[in-house]
Amino acid sequence: MQATTSLLSRFRIEKTALFKDEEWSIEKLRRPFILWLTSLTVEEKKGIESESQLSKKTQR
């Protein structure tokens, strides 16, 4: 299982309550991230990755 930058960014957007304070410890975020990541369907993961690719192309 690999986490790309786009997946990490989407997790931060969808789980904003976890990022309210300045503590970004691995211990605090690991379990919620793994649960969130494993709950995504293959189509959702591909959609997140394709959105990331599209935004990179439009920024150039």
C-alpha angles and dihedrals in degrees: 000000000000130000116214125201090255092054091049091049092050091049090054091050095047096042101042092147089070091057100049094108127046094251108106098169119165090230091058096046104033101082097041090048094049092048091048093046095048091048092059117099121230089253092053092050091049090048092053091048093047091049088053092050091048093050091050091053094049092049092059 
